[in-house]
Amino acid sequence: MTNTARVSIPTKQRNHQLQIYEQEQMELWGETPVAENPDYLSRQLITYIGNKRSVVFLH
């Protein structure tokens, strides 16, 4: 068994790092986050089911 030293980051610094990370993630969305398009999800589900059926009938 190896003995590894744990480094504790002070809470204030950890919270600041978390705030920076969350801000960077929100910037990936642009101005405002947009919900998924339900029509797109429906078409994807229909395609998935259709592909599964074609595989079942091939065997």
C-alpha positions in Angstrom: 0.0 0.0 0.0 1.4 3.4 -1.0 1.2 6.4 1.2 0.1 9.4 -0.8 0.0 12.9 0.6 -3.3 14.8 0.2 -3.0 18.5 -0.5 -5.9 20.5 0.8 -7.0 23.5 -1.2 -8.4 26.3 1.0 -12.2 26.6 0.6 -12.0 30.2 -0.7 -9.6 29.3 -3.4 -11.6 26.2 -4.4 -14.8 28.3 -4.6 -13.0 30.8 -6.8 -11.7 28.0 -9.1 -15.2 26.6 -9.3 -16.7 30.0 -10.3 -14.1 30.4 -13.0 -14.8 27.0 -14.4 -18.6 27.6 -14.4 -18.1 30.9 -16.1 -16.0 29.3 -18.8 -18.6 26.6 -19.3 -21.4 29.1 -19.7 -19.4 31.0 -22.3 -19.5 27.9 -24.5 -23.2 28.4 -24.8 -23.0 31.9 -26.1 -25.4 34.6 -24.8 -28.1 32.3 -23.5 -28.4 28.5 -23.2 -31.0 27.1 -25.6 -33.0 24.0 -24.9 -32.8 21.0 -27.3 -35.1 21.1 -30.3 -37.9 18.5 -29.5 -38.4 17.9 -33.2 -34.8 16.9 -33.6 -35.0 14.6 -30.7 -38.1 12.9 -32.0 -36.5 12.4 -35.4 -33.4 10.9 -33.8 -35.6 8.5 -31.7 -37.6 7.4 -34.8 -34.3 6.8 -36.7 -32.9 4.8 -33.8 -35.9 2.6 -33.6 -36.0 2.1 -37.3 -32.3 1.1 -37.3 -33.0 -1.4 -34.5 -35.9 -2.9 -36.4 -33.7 -3.4 -39.6 -31.0 -5.1 -37.6 -33.5 -7.5 -36.0 -35.0 -8.5 -39.3 -31.6 -9.2 -40.8 -30.9 -12.0 -38.3 
